[in-house]
Amino acid sequence: MLLLSRLAENLFWIGRYVERAENTARLLNVNYYTSLEIGGRARESWRPLLEMTGGEAELRAKYGRVDARSISAWLALDRDNPSSIASSVQRARENARGLRDRIPSEMWEAINRTYLNLCFQNEELLDRDGLFEYCAEARDASQFFFGIAFATLPRDEGWSFMRAGQMLERGDNMLRVLQSRYRNLESADLTDPKQRAIQDQRWVSILKGASAYEAYRKRVQTGIDPLRIGQFLLLDEFFPRSVRYSAENLHDALTQIERHHPGAHPEVLRLSRWLVARLQYAGVTDILHEDNPALAELLGDFNRVGAAINAAYFQQE
């Protein structure tokens, strides 16, 4: 039986929102430790988070300043920020509540418990230096939720929509992280040993934020090399948080959905197949070459797939 578009949309956005909460938690957690390690340059380590997530004007209007505390509150706790951890968890729960008769009870209990634990915190959390524990709980809750889904959700159309949302969000996030990092790299003086050490530390933070540090060191044994890190996070076909892996799994999910709607929405598969092909056959220097807009183009490709999914499946009954 075909899934109603409302239910499909709910599952798709559950996948996106839970993944978004985890991604934001990872960025905040790693940035927190980076700011401790680089001391007086802490302000420089926090501002790139706004480049990745947006919302600087709204943040400045609400808090009157842009610093480590206001950025932490904006990205972790603030319900006025639609991309914050708290907002993402709340929206995931709202979508799941309408599906309580369609999803395993364990999935609902997991997202509801996460909502109760995370969405009623305020800035007192920052006063008691609780940001690390908050972000760690958000990250672990996301992994727990998707683990339950993997173990209990039937591999039907609903699973495919949730998986598509998760992979679309993951690939989009990784591209934004790399786009911000390479943009800042262009202005760094890498001939200065102190600057080089700071840049190396930030690349380690990027890897740790994707839980990729150990996997990268096993794969690449030549130290911290921005080009090799970019190649690993963009094009590795086996690492679960690389852009290529996300694109391929997104395409697989959409292929499964298409089997329930044969020939009805060829544009969705065409766009996702083109995205996969670009990542399969591109070289890292083609994407990360100086002044090359390929990262922005790839991000645009992900966005076009998302827009095509919305137009094909969610704007009609």
TORKOL-4160 file (C-alpha; in steps of 0.2 Angstrom, whole numbers, padded with zeros to 4 digits, m for minus):
317
<pt num="1" X="0000" Y="0000" Z="0000"/>
<pt num="2" X="0007" Y="0017" Z="m0005"/>
<pt num="3" X="0011" Y="0029" Z="0010"/>
<pt num="4" X="0001" Y="0045" Z="0011"/>
<pt num="5" X="0011" Y="0060" Z="0007"/>
<pt num="6" X="0008" Y="0067" Z="0025"/>
<pt num="7" X="0015" Y="0052" Z="0033"/>
<pt num="8" X="0030" Y="0051" Z="0021"/>
<pt num="9" X="0034" Y="0069" Z="0024"/>
<pt num="10" X="0034" Y="0066" Z="0043"/>
<pt num="11" X="0046" Y="0052" Z="0042"/>
<pt num="12" X="0057" Y="0061" Z="0030"/>
<pt num="13" X="0058" Y="0076" Z="0041"/>
<pt num="14" X="0061" Y="0065" Z="0057"/>
<pt num="15" X="0076" Y="0058" Z="0048"/>
<pt num="16" X="0082" Y="0076" Z="0044"/>
<pt num="17" X="0078" Y="0084" Z="0061"/>
<pt num="18" X="0086" Y="0070" Z="0071"/>
<pt num="19" X="0102" Y="0070" Z="0060"/>
<pt num="20" X="0102" Y="0089" Z="0061"/>
<pt num="21" X="0102" Y="0089" Z="0080"/>
<pt num="22" X="0116" Y="0076" Z="0080"/>
<pt num="23" X="0127" Y="0086" Z="0068"/>
<pt num="24" X="0124" Y="0103" Z="0078"/>
<pt num="25" X="0129" Y="0094" Z="0094"/>
<pt num="26" X="0145" Y="0087" Z="0085"/>
<pt num="27" X="0150" Y="0104" Z="0079"/>
<pt num="28" X="0147" Y="0112" Z="0096"/>
<pt num="29" X="0156" Y="0099" Z="0106"/>
<pt num="30" X="0172" Y="0099" Z="0096"/>
<pt num="31" X="0172" Y="0118" Z="0095"/>
<pt num="32" X="0171" Y="0118" Z="0114"/>
<pt num="33" X="0187" Y="0108" Z="0116"/>
<pt num="34" X="0195" Y="0118" Z="0102"/>
<pt num="35" X="0192" Y="0134" Z="0110"/>
<pt num="36" X="0199" Y="0128" Z="0126"/>
<pt num="37" X="0215" Y="0122" Z="0117"/>
<pt num="38" X="0218" Y="0138" Z="0107"/>
<pt num="39" X="0215" Y="0150" Z="0122"/>
<pt num="40" X="0215" Y="0168" Z="0117"/>
<pt num="41" X="0209" Y="0164" Z="0099"/>
<pt num="42" X="0193" Y="0157" Z="0106"/>
<pt num="43" X="0182" Y="0170" Z="0097"/>
<pt num="44" X="0190" Y="0164" Z="0080"/>
<pt num="45" X="0185" Y="0146" Z="0083"/>
<pt num="46" X="0166" Y="0150" Z="0087"/>
<pt num="47" X="0162" Y="0162" Z="0072"/>
<pt num="48" X="0164" Y="0149" Z="0059"/>
<pt num="49" X="0150" Y="0139" Z="0067"/>
<pt num="50" X="0138" Y="0153" Z="0061"/>
<pt num="51" X="0145" Y="0152" Z="0043"/>
<pt num="52" X="0140" Y="0134" Z="0043"/>
<pt num="53" X="0123" Y="0136" Z="0051"/>
<pt num="54" X="0118" Y="0154" Z="0047"/>
<pt num="55" X="0108" Y="0165" Z="0058"/>
<pt num="56" X="0121" Y="0178" Z="0063"/>
<pt num="57" X="0109" Y="0193" Z="0060"/>
<pt num="58" X="0095" Y="0185" Z="0071"/>
<pt num="59" X="0108" Y="0180" Z="0084"/>
<pt num="60" X="0114" Y="0198" Z="0085"/>
<pt num="61" X="0097" Y="0205" Z="0086"/>
<pt num="62" X="0092" Y="0194" Z="0101"/>
<pt num="63" X="0108" Y="0193" Z="0111"/>
<pt num="64" X="0116" Y="0210" Z="0106"/>
<pt num="65" X="0133" Y="0201" Z="0104"/>
<pt num="66" X="0142" Y="0187" Z="0095"/>
<pt num="67" X="0153" Y="0178" Z="0106"/>
<pt num="68" X="0156" Y="0160" Z="0113"/>
<pt num="69" X="0141" Y="0161" Z="0125"/>
<pt num="70" X="0128" Y="0168" Z="0113"/>
<pt num="71" X="0133" Y="0156" Z="0099"/>
<pt num="72" X="0132" Y="0141" Z="0111"/>
<pt num="73" X="0115" Y="0146" Z="0117"/>
<pt num="74" X="0109" Y="0150" Z="0100"/>
<pt num="75" X="0114" Y="0133" Z="0093"/>
<pt num="76" X="0110" Y="0122" Z="0107"/>
<pt num="77" X="0095" Y="0129" Z="0117"/>
<pt num="78" X="0086" Y="0143" Z="0108"/>
<pt num="79" X="0069" Y="0138" Z="0101"/>
<pt num="80" X="0069" Y="0154" Z="0090"/>
<pt num="81" X="0083" Y="0146" Z="0080"/>
<pt num="82" X="0075" Y="0133" Z="0069"/>
<pt num="83" X="0092" Y="0124" Z="0067"/>
<pt num="84" X="0096" Y="0123" Z="0086"/>
<pt num="85" X="0097" Y="0106" Z="0095"/>
<pt num="86" X="0082" Y="0110" Z="0105"/>
<pt num="87" X="0072" Y="0115" Z="0090"/>
<pt num="88" X="0077" Y="0100" Z="0079"/>
<pt num="89" X="0072" Y="0088" Z="0093"/>
<pt num="90" X="0056" Y="0097" Z="0096"/>
<pt num="91" X="0051" Y="0096" Z="0078"/>
<pt num="92" X="0056" Y="0078" Z="0076"/>
<pt num="93" X="0045" Y="0074" Z="0091"/>
<pt num="94" X="0031" Y="0083" Z="0083"/>
<pt num="95" X="0032" Y="0073" Z="0067"/>
<pt num="96" X="0034" Y="0057" Z="0077"/>
<pt num="97" X="0019" Y="0061" Z="0088"/>
<pt num="98" X="0008" Y="0060" Z="0072"/>
<pt num="99" X="0015" Y="0043" Z="0068"/>
<pt num="100" X="0013" Y="0034" Z="0085"/>
<pt num="101" X="0002" Y="0021" Z="0077"/>
<pt num="102" X="0014" Y="0019" Z="0062"/>
<pt num="103" X="0031" Y="0017" Z="0070"/>
<pt num="104" X="0038" Y="0005" Z="0084"/>
<pt num="105" X="0034" Y="0011" Z="0102"/>
<pt num="106" X="0052" Y="0011" Z="0106"/>
<pt num="107" X="0056" Y="0024" Z="0093"/>
<pt num="108" X="0043" Y="0036" Z="0100"/>
<pt num="109" X="0049" Y="0033" Z="0118"/>
<pt num="110" X="0067" Y="0037" Z="0112"/>
<pt num="111" X="0062" Y="0053" Z="0104"/>
<pt num="112" X="0050" Y="0058" Z="0118"/>
<pt num="113" X="0063" Y="0055" Z="0131"/>
<pt num="114" X="0076" Y="0065" Z="0122"/>
<pt num="115" X="0064" Y="0079" Z="0121"/>
<pt num="116" X="0060" Y="0079" Z="0139"/>
<pt num="117" X="0079" Y="0079" Z="0143"/>
<pt num="118" X="0085" Y="0092" Z="0131"/>
<pt num="119" X="0071" Y="0104" Z="0127"/>
<pt num="120" X="0068" Y="0112" Z="0144"/>
<pt num="121" X="0086" Y="0117" Z="0147"/>
<pt num="122" X="0091" Y="0136" Z="0148"/>
<pt num="123" X="0106" Y="0146" Z="0149"/>
<pt num="124" X="0109" Y="0140" Z="0167"/>
<pt num="125" X="0117" Y="0125" Z="0158"/>
<pt num="126" X="0131" Y="0136" Z="0151"/>
<pt num="127" X="0133" Y="0144" Z="0169"/>
<pt num="128" X="0137" Y="0127" Z="0176"/>
<pt num="129" X="0148" Y="0122" Z="0161"/>
<pt num="130" X="0136" Y="0108" Z="0155"/>
<pt num="131" X="0137" Y="0111" Z="0136"/>
<pt num="132" X="0148" Y="0095" Z="0134"/>
<pt num="133" X="0136" Y="0084" Z="0143"/>
<pt num="134" X="0121" Y="0092" Z="0133"/>
<pt num="135" X="0129" Y="0089" Z="0116"/>
<pt num="136" X="0135" Y="0072" Z="0120"/>
<pt num="137" X="0117" Y="0067" Z="0126"/>
<pt num="138" X="0110" Y="0074" Z="0109"/>
<pt num="139" X="0123" Y="0065" Z="0099"/>
<pt num="140" X="0120" Y="0048" Z="0108"/>
<pt num="141" X="0101" Y="0050" Z="0108"/>
<pt num="142" X="0102" Y="0052" Z="0089"/>
<pt num="143" X="0112" Y="0037" Z="0087"/>
<pt num="144" X="0101" Y="0027" Z="0099"/>
<pt num="145" X="0085" Y="0033" Z="0089"/>
<pt num="146" X="0092" Y="0027" Z="0072"/>
<pt num="147" X="0099" Y="0011" Z="0080"/>
<pt num="148" X="0081" Y="0007" Z="0086"/>
<pt num="149" X="0074" Y="0011" Z="0069"/>
<pt num="150" X="0087" Y="0000" Z="0060"/>
<pt num="151" X="0083" Y="m0014" Z="0072"/>
<pt num="152" X="0064" Y="m0012" Z="0072"/>
<pt num="153" X="0057" Y="m0002" Z="0057"/>
<pt num="154" X="0051" Y="m0013" Z="0043"/>
<pt num="155" X="0060" Y="m0009" Z="0027"/>
<pt num="156" X="0045" Y="m0002" Z="0018"/>
<pt num="157" X="0042" Y="0015" Z="0010"/>
<pt num="158" X="0042" Y="0023" Z="0027"/>
<pt num="159" X="0060" Y="0017" Z="0031"/>
<pt num="160" X="0066" Y="0023" Z="0014"/>
<pt num="161" X="0059" Y="0041" Z="0017"/>
<pt num="162" X="0067" Y="0042" Z="0034"/>
<pt num="163" X="0083" Y="0036" Z="0027"/>
<pt num="164" X="0082" Y="0048" Z="0013"/>
<pt num="165" X="0080" Y="0063" Z="0025"/>
<pt num="166" X="0094" Y="0057" Z="0036"/>
<pt num="167" X="0107" Y="0055" Z="0021"/>
<pt num="168" X="0101" Y="0072" Z="0013"/>
<pt num="169" X="0104" Y="0081" Z="0030"/>
<pt num="170" X="0121" Y="0072" Z="0033"/>
<pt num="171" X="0128" Y="0076" Z="0016"/>
<pt num="172" X="0122" Y="0094" Z="0016"/>
<pt num="173" X="0130" Y="0096" Z="0033"/>
<pt num="174" X="0147" Y="0089" Z="0029"/>
<pt num="175" X="0148" Y="0100" Z="0013"/>
<pt num="176" X="0144" Y="0116" Z="0024"/>
<pt num="177" X="0158" Y="0111" Z="0036"/>
<pt num="178" X="0171" Y="0108" Z="0022"/>
<pt num="179" X="0165" Y="0124" Z="0013"/>
<pt num="180" X="0168" Y="0134" Z="0029"/>
<pt num="181" X="0185" Y="0126" Z="0033"/>
<pt num="182" X="0193" Y="0128" Z="0016"/>
<pt num="183" X="0186" Y="0146" Z="0015"/>
<pt num="184" X="0196" Y="0150" Z="0031"/>
<pt num="185" X="0211" Y="0141" Z="0025"/>
<pt num="186" X="0214" Y="0153" Z="0011"/>
<pt num="187" X="0217" Y="0167" Z="0023"/>
<pt num="188" X="0229" Y="0158" Z="0034"/>
<pt num="189" X="0248" Y="0160" Z="0034"/>
<pt num="190" X="0254" Y="0142" Z="0034"/>
<pt num="191" X="0272" Y="0148" Z="0033"/>
<pt num="192" X="0270" Y="0153" Z="0051"/>
<pt num="193" X="0273" Y="0138" Z="0063"/>
<pt num="194" X="0260" Y="0145" Z="0075"/>
<pt num="195" X="0247" Y="0147" Z="0062"/>
<pt num="196" X="0251" Y="0130" Z="0055"/>
<pt num="197" X="0249" Y="0122" Z="0072"/>
<pt num="198" X="0232" Y="0131" Z="0074"/>
<pt num="199" X="0226" Y="0125" Z="0057"/>
<pt num="200" X="0231" Y="0107" Z="0060"/>
<pt num="201" X="0222" Y="0108" Z="0077"/>
<pt num="202" X="0206" Y="0114" Z="0067"/>
<pt num="203" X="0208" Y="0100" Z="0055"/>
<pt num="204" X="0209" Y="0087" Z="0069"/>
<pt num="205" X="0193" Y="0095" Z="0076"/>
<pt num="206" X="0184" Y="0093" Z="0059"/>
<pt num="207" X="0189" Y="0074" Z="0059"/>
<pt num="208" X="0183" Y="0072" Z="0077"/>
<pt num="209" X="0167" Y="0081" Z="0073"/>
<pt num="210" X="0163" Y="0068" Z="0060"/>
<pt num="211" X="0170" Y="0053" Z="0071"/>
<pt num="212" X="0182" Y="0051" Z="0057"/>
<pt num="213" X="0199" Y="0054" Z="0066"/>
<pt num="214" X="0203" Y="0036" Z="0069"/>
<pt num="215" X="0197" Y="0030" Z="0052"/>
<pt num="216" X="0207" Y="0044" Z="0043"/>
<pt num="217" X="0223" Y="0040" Z="0052"/>
<pt num="218" X="0221" Y="0021" Z="0048"/>
<pt num="219" X="0218" Y="0026" Z="0030"/>
<pt num="220" X="0230" Y="0040" Z="0028"/>
<pt num="221" X="0247" Y="0038" Z="0037"/>
<pt num="222" X="0255" Y="0055" Z="0032"/>
<pt num="223" X="0249" Y="0066" Z="0045"/>
<pt num="224" X="0237" Y="0080" Z="0044"/>
<pt num="225" X="0235" Y="0085" Z="0026"/>
<pt num="226" X="0220" Y="0096" Z="0021"/>
<pt num="227" X="0219" Y="0089" Z="0004"/>
<pt num="228" X="0219" Y="0071" Z="0010"/>
<pt num="229" X="0206" Y="0075" Z="0024"/>
<pt num="230" X="0195" Y="0083" Z="0010"/>
<pt num="231" X="0197" Y="0068" Z="m0001"/>
<pt num="232" X="0192" Y="0057" Z="0014"/>
<pt num="233" X="0177" Y="0067" Z="0020"/>
<pt num="234" X="0171" Y="0070" Z="0002"/>
<pt num="235" X="0175" Y="0055" Z="m0008"/>
<pt num="236" X="0178" Y="0039" Z="0003"/>
<pt num="237" X="0165" Y="0026" Z="m0002"/>
<pt num="238" X="0166" Y="0016" Z="0014"/>
<pt num="239" X="0166" Y="0030" Z="0028"/>
<pt num="240" X="0148" Y="0032" Z="0034"/>
<pt num="241" X="0149" Y="0051" Z="0036"/>
<pt num="242" X="0157" Y="0055" Z="0019"/>
<pt num="243" X="0148" Y="0065" Z="0006"/>
<pt num="244" X="0149" Y="0051" Z="m0007"/>
<pt num="245" X="0143" Y="0038" Z="0005"/>
<pt num="246" X="0128" Y="0050" Z="0010"/>
<pt num="247" X="0124" Y="0053" Z="m0009"/>
<pt num="248" X="0125" Y="0035" Z="m0013"/>
<pt num="249" X="0113" Y="0030" Z="0001"/>
<pt num="250" X="0102" Y="0044" Z="m0003"/>
<pt num="251" X="0100" Y="0038" Z="m0021"/>
<pt num="252" X="0097" Y="0020" Z="m0014"/>
<pt num="253" X="0083" Y="0026" Z="m0003"/>
<pt num="254" X="0075" Y="0035" Z="m0017"/>
<pt num="255" X="0077" Y="0020" Z="m0029"/>
<pt num="256" X="0067" Y="0010" Z="m0016"/>
<pt num="257" X="0054" Y="0023" Z="m0015"/>
<pt num="258" X="0053" Y="0024" Z="m0034"/>
<pt num="259" X="0048" Y="0005" Z="m0034"/>
<pt num="260" X="0032" Y="0010" Z="m0026"/>
<pt num="261" X="0029" Y="0024" Z="m0039"/>
<pt num="262" X="0037" Y="0016" Z="m0055"/>
<pt num="263" X="0040" Y="0030" Z="m0068"/>
<pt num="264" X="0030" Y="0043" Z="m0058"/>
<pt num="265" X="0044" Y="0055" Z="m0053"/>
<pt num="266" X="0060" Y="0052" Z="m0065"/>
<pt num="267" X="0067" Y="0069" Z="m0060"/>
<pt num="268" X="0070" Y="0064" Z="m0042"/>
<pt num="269" X="0081" Y="0049" Z="m0048"/>
<pt num="270" X="0089" Y="0059" Z="m0062"/>
<pt num="271" X="0095" Y="0072" Z="m0050"/>
<pt num="272" X="0101" Y="0060" Z="m0036"/>
<pt num="273" X="0110" Y="0049" Z="m0050"/>
<pt num="274" X="0119" Y="0064" Z="m0056"/>
<pt num="275" X="0125" Y="0069" Z="m0039"/>
<pt num="276" X="0132" Y="0051" Z="m0036"/>
<pt num="277" X="0140" Y="0051" Z="m0053"/>
<pt num="278" X="0149" Y="0068" Z="m0049"/>
<pt num="279" X="0156" Y="0061" Z="m0033"/>
<pt num="280" X="0161" Y="0044" Z="m0040"/>
<pt num="281" X="0171" Y="0051" Z="m0055"/>
<pt num="282" X="0177" Y="0067" Z="m0048"/>
<pt num="283" X="0195" Y="0069" Z="m0041"/>
<pt num="284" X="0198" Y="0079" Z="m0025"/>
<pt num="285" X="0208" Y="0092" Z="m0034"/>
<pt num="286" X="0193" Y="0095" Z="m0046"/>
<pt num="287" X="0182" Y="0099" Z="m0031"/>
<pt num="288" X="0195" Y="0108" Z="m0019"/>
<pt num="289" X="0205" Y="0118" Z="m0032"/>
<pt num="290" X="0208" Y="0136" Z="m0028"/>
<pt num="291" X="0193" Y="0147" Z="m0032"/>
<pt num="292" X="0184" Y="0132" Z="m0039"/>
<pt num="293" X="0165" Y="0133" Z="m0034"/>
<pt num="294" X="0163" Y="0114" Z="m0034"/>
<pt num="295" X="0159" Y="0113" Z="m0016"/>
<pt num="296" X="0145" Y="0126" Z="m0018"/>
<pt num="297" X="0139" Y="0117" Z="m0033"/>
<pt num="298" X="0138" Y="0100" Z="m0024"/>
<pt num="299" X="0128" Y="0108" Z="m0010"/>
<pt num="300" X="0117" Y="0115" Z="m0023"/>
<pt num="301" X="0115" Y="0098" Z="m0030"/>
<pt num="302" X="0109" Y="0091" Z="m0013"/>
<pt num="303" X="0097" Y="0105" Z="m0011"/>
<pt num="304" X="0090" Y="0102" Z="m0028"/>
<pt num="305" X="0087" Y="0083" Z="m0024"/>
<pt num="306" X="0078" Y="0089" Z="m0008"/>
<pt num="307" X="0067" Y="0101" Z="m0018"/>
<pt num="308" X="0063" Y="0088" Z="m0030"/>
<pt num="309" X="0058" Y="0076" Z="m0016"/>
<pt num="310" X="0046" Y="0089" Z="m0009"/>
<pt num="311" X="0038" Y="0093" Z="m0026"/>
<pt num="312" X="0036" Y="0075" Z="m0031"/>
<pt num="313" X="0030" Y="0067" Z="m0015"/>
<pt num="314" X="0024" Y="0080" Z="m0002"/>
<pt num="315" X="0014" Y="0093" Z="m0012"/>
<pt num="316" X="0001" Y="0081" Z="m0017"/>
<pt num="317" X="m0011" Y="0069" Z="m0009"/>
